[in-house]
Amino acid sequence: MSAVRSLLCVLLLGSGVAHAAAELPIPQDAKVFDQQPARTQERVYPLGPLRKISGQLRMDGKVESRGEVTSTTWLLPPERGAAEAFTAAREALQADGGYPLFWCEKRDCGESSLWANEIFANARLYGSDEDQAFILLRRSGDDPDTLVALYAITRGNKRAYLHVEQFHADAPLGDLLPTPATVLRELRSTGKLDYPDLDGEPPQAWVSLLARSLNLDSSLRVSLTGAKAPAWSEQLSGAGVRAARLETGDKPAAGLHVELIR
């Protein structure tokens, strides 16, 4: 029997609208611990680790907007760990057309108590800083103003939770770029990057981002595919990535596809 089952995302129950419903793999026998129906509110999602300085919440960057939020917190069964549930949900969302804006794990996320109390207003999500993971994904394609946030935590009593939020902004979110560390984490973890929306000439902001990300680990070599792959290679070389680290492929790809050369 499969370790996960595909369930229609319960975030949309009772909302009366159908904003990019994703099918999230939920570990078998997981139970809905808390569910919040759709409501409109101001929302802040961090783009960096959380810390408090002089009593003030600090983060390196953030997405701040007003829109419709729905959320569900799953209590995982003892045989399904938080890390497993997080990975399965993340992979499903990315396969469904979402790319990470910020992705952190363990102490790289900052303090779990701040995620629980300041970001999600759910004290049940407080646990060990070593047993947490967060990812904020932006939907691509026809629904770029929808974000999905995943937060996984294991508490001191060994109970594990997966919290899922979907946010649909009232106004266009505009240009939102991933953090360089997130791009590098995704490339190392999945072996690839997919940006189907980057189907034109390379935007300078994205060139700079990918160059910074690749130069965080100068040992990595990548293959670029897509209609504009040669232009991306030229632009990245001009931005400081050694040409010997870049190859161009001829396979069809929507937008820009980057693959790690093992």
Residue pairs with C-beta under 8 A, 6 or more apart in sequence:
1 28
2 28
3 27
3 28
3 80
3 84
3 88
4 25
4 26
4 27
4 28
4 88
5 25
5 26
5 28
6 23
6 24
6 25
6 92
7 23
7 24
7 25
7 26
8 21
8 23
9 21
9 22
9 23
9 24
9 164
9 166
10 32
10 35
10 72
11 21
11 70
11 71
11 72
11 164
11 165
11 166
12 18
12 19
12 21
12 38
12 70
12 166
13 35
13 37
13 70
14 37
14 38
15 37
15 38
15 68
15 70
16 38
17 38
17 68
17 168
19 68
19 143
19 146
19 166
19 168
20 139
20 143
20 146
20 166
20 168
22 92
22 93
22 96
22 98
22 148
22 166
23 92
23 96
24 88
24 89
24 92
24 93
24 164
25 88
25 89
25 91
25 92
26 74
26 85
26 89
26 162
27 74
27 76
27 77
27 80
27 84
27 85
27 88
28 77
28 80
29 77
29 80
30 74
30 75
30 76
30 77
30 80
30 85
30 162
31 74
31 75
32 72
32 73
32 74
32 75
33 73
33 74
33 75
33 124
33 161
34 71
34 72
34 73
34 122
34 124
35 71
35 72
35 73
36 69
36 70
36 71
36 72
37 70
38 68
38 69
38 70
39 68
39 69
39 70
40 66
40 67
40 68
40 69
40 170
41 66
41 67
41 69
42 64
42 65
42 66
43 64
43 65
43 66
43 67
43 69
43 167
44 62
44 63
44 64
44 119
45 62
45 63
45 64
45 101
45 102
45 119
45 136
45 147
45 149
45 167
46 59
46 60
46 61
46 62
46 102
46 119
46 134
46 136
47 59
47 60
47 61
47 62
47 63
47 101
47 102
47 136
47 179
48 59
48 60
48 61
48 62
48 102
48 110
48 179
49 59
49 60
49 104
49 108
49 109
49 110
50 57
50 58
50 59
50 109
50 110
50 111
50 114
50 115
50 118
50 119
51 57
51 58
51 59
51 110
51 111
51 114
52 58
52 111
52 114
57 114
57 118
59 110
60 179
61 102
61 179
63 101
63 136
63 147
63 173
63 176
65 167
65 169
65 170
65 171
65 173
66 169
66 170
66 171
67 145
67 167
67 168
67 169
67 170
67 171
68 167
68 168
68 170
69 165
69 166
69 167
70 165
70 166
71 120
71 163
71 164
71 165
71 166
72 163
72 164
73 122
73 124
73 125
73 161
73 162
73 163
73 164
74 85
74 161
74 162
74 163
74 164
75 159
75 160
75 161
76 82
76 85
76 159
76 160
76 161
76 162
78 158
80 160
81 154
81 160
82 131
82 132
82 133
82 152
82 153
82 154
82 160
82 161
82 162
83 133
83 152
85 152
85 160
85 162
86 133
86 135
86 150
86 152
86 162
89 150
89 162
89 164
90 100
90 103
90 135
90 137
90 150
93 137
93 148
93 150
94 100
94 137
94 190
94 194
97 139
97 140
97 141
97 196
98 137
98 138
98 139
98 140
98 148
99 137
99 138
99 140
99 178
99 193
99 194
99 195
100 135
100 136
100 137
100 178
100 182
100 186
101 136
101 137
101 138
101 147
101 176
101 177
101 178
101 179
101 182
102 134
102 135
102 136
102 178
102 179
102 182
103 134
103 135
103 136
103 182
103 185
103 186
104 110
104 133
104 134
104 135
104 182
104 185
105 132
105 133
105 134
105 185
106 129
106 130
106 131
106 132
106 133
107 129
107 130
108 181
109 115
109 129
109 132
109 133
109 134
110 129
111 129
112 125
112 126
112 127
112 128
112 129
112 131
112 132
112 153
113 126
115 125
115 126
115 132
115 134
115 151
115 153
116 122
116 123
116 124
116 125
116 126
116 127
116 153
117 123
117 126
119 151
120 151
120 163
120 165
122 163
124 155
124 161
125 151
125 153
125 161
125 163
126 153
126 155
127 153
127 154
127 155
127 156
128 153
128 154
128 155
128 156
131 153
131 154
132 151
132 152
132 153
132 154
133 150
133 151
133 152
134 149
134 150
134 151
134 152
135 149
135 150
136 147
136 148
136 149
137 147
137 148
137 149
137 150
138 144
138 146
138 147
138 173
138 176
139 145
139 146
139 147
139 148
140 195
140 196
140 197
141 196
141 197
143 168
144 172
144 173
144 197
145 168
145 169
145 171
145 172
145 173
146 166
146 167
146 168
146 169
147 166
147 167
147 169
147 173
148 164
148 165
148 166
148 167
149 163
149 164
149 165
149 166
149 167
150 162
150 163
150 164
151 162
151 163
152 160
152 161
152 162
152 163
153 160
153 161
153 163
154 160
154 161
155 161
175 205
177 205
177 206
177 209
178 186
178 209
180 209
180 212
180 213
180 216
181 213
181 216
183 193
183 209
183 210
183 213
184 213
184 214
184 216
184 217
186 193
187 193
187 213
187 220
187 222
187 258
187 260
188 217
188 260
191 259
191 260
191 262
192 257
192 258
192 259
192 260
193 256
193 257
193 258
193 259
194 253
194 254
194 255
194 256
194 257
194 258
195 206
195 255
195 256
195 257
195 258
196 254
196 255
197 255
198 206
198 226
198 228
198 255
198 256
199 226
199 227
199 228
199 254
199 255
199 256
200 228
201 228
201 231
202 228
202 231
202 232
202 235
202 256
207 232
207 235
207 236
207 239
208 239
210 232
210 236
210 239
210 241
210 258
211 236
211 239
211 240
211 241
214 220
214 222
214 236
214 241
214 245
215 240
215 241
218 242
218 245
220 245
220 260
220 261
221 244
221 245
221 246
221 247
221 260
221 261
222 245
222 246
222 247
222 258
222 259
222 260
222 261
223 246
223 247
223 248
223 249
223 258
223 259
223 261
224 232
224 233
224 236
224 246
224 247
224 248
224 249
224 256
224 257
224 258
225 248
225 249
225 250
225 251
225 252
225 253
225 256
225 257
225 259
226 232
226 253
226 254
226 255
226 256
226 257
227 253
228 256
229 248
229 249
229 253
229 256
230 248
232 256
233 243
233 246
233 247
233 248
236 246
237 243
237 246
247 261
249 259
251 257
